[in-house]
Amino acid sequence: MSAKRNRRRFTAQFKAEVALAALQEREPLAALAVKFGLTPAQITTWKQQLKQQAAQVFSSPTVAAEPALDVEALYAQLGRLQMENALLKKTLAR
């Protein structure tokens, strides 16, 4: 019977650190793999992801990045406020 090995989960900070170290190329990939306890293939994957997504760090926020508004709920609230406003005007006019 073999022991079940838990899957390791890495933080974004750790991945960025490893990918940046790989991009600097001061140490061979094999040495980085031993240093961080990873496989060279994993380091290469994170390095490629960093290269592909690095431009997003400096891009301006897009419309898609804004939270989606619930238009139906906003119209319902507007209707309630208009009715309340009309009722208050009638009450104050008396």
C-alpha positions in Angstrom: 0.0 0.0 0.0 1.5 3.3 -1.0 1.0 6.6 0.8 -1.1 9.1 -0.9 0.9 12.2 -1.9 -0.8 15.5 -1.4 -0.7 17.9 -4.3 1.4 21.0 -3.6 -0.1 24.4 -4.1 2.1 27.4 -4.7 1.3 31.0 -4.1 1.4 33.6 -6.9 4.3 35.3 -5.1 6.3 32.1 -5.1 5.6 31.5 -8.8 6.6 35.0 -9.7 9.9 34.7 -7.7 10.8 31.5 -9.5 9.8 32.8 -12.9 11.8 36.0 -12.4 14.9 34.0 -11.3 14.5 31.9 -14.5 14.2 35.0 -16.6 17.4 36.4 -15.2 19.3 33.3 -16.3 22.0 33.7 -13.6 21.7 30.1 -12.7 21.1 27.1 -14.9 17.5 25.8 -15.0 18.6 22.6 -13.3 20.1 24.5 -10.4 17.0 26.5 -10.0 14.9 23.4 -9.9 17.0 21.9 -7.1 17.0 25.3 -5.2 13.2 25.6 -5.3 12.3 21.9 -5.2 10.6 21.9 -8.6 11.0 20.3 -12.0 12.6 22.2 -14.8 9.5 21.8 -16.8 7.4 23.5 -14.2 9.8 26.4 -14.0 9.7 26.7 -17.8 5.9 26.8 -17.8 5.8 29.6 -15.2 8.5 31.5 -17.1 6.4 31.3 -20.3 3.3 32.4 -18.4 5.1 35.4 -17.0 6.4 36.4 -20.4 2.9 36.1 -21.9 1.1 38.0 -19.1 3.7 40.6 -18.3 2.1 43.2 -20.6 -1.1 43.1 -18.6 0.6 44.6 -15.6 1.2 47.8 -17.5 -2.0 47.9 -19.4 -4.8 50.4 -18.5 -8.0 49.0 -17.0 -10.5 47.9 -19.6 -14.2 48.0 -19.6 -14.3 44.3 -19.0 -12.4 44.7 -15.8 -15.1 46.9 -14.3 -17.7 45.1 -12.2 -20.9 44.2 -14.2 -23.8 46.2 -13.1 -27.2 44.6 -12.5 -29.3 46.9 -14.8 -32.6 45.3 -13.8 -31.9 46.0 -10.1 -30.9 49.6 -10.8 -34.1 50.2 -12.8 -36.2 48.7 -10.0 -34.5 51.0 -7.4 -35.0 54.0 -9.7 -38.7 53.2 -9.9 -39.0 52.9 -6.2 -37.2 56.2 -5.6 -39.4 58.0 -8.1 -42.6 56.6 -6.5 -41.2 57.6 -3.1 -40.4 61.1 -4.3 -43.8 61.6 -5.8 -45.4 60.4 -2.6 -43.3 62.9 -0.5 -44.2 65.7 -2.9 -47.9 65.0 -2.4 -47.5 64.8 1.3 -45.7 68.1 1.6 -48.2 69.8 -0.7 -51.0 69.3 1.8 
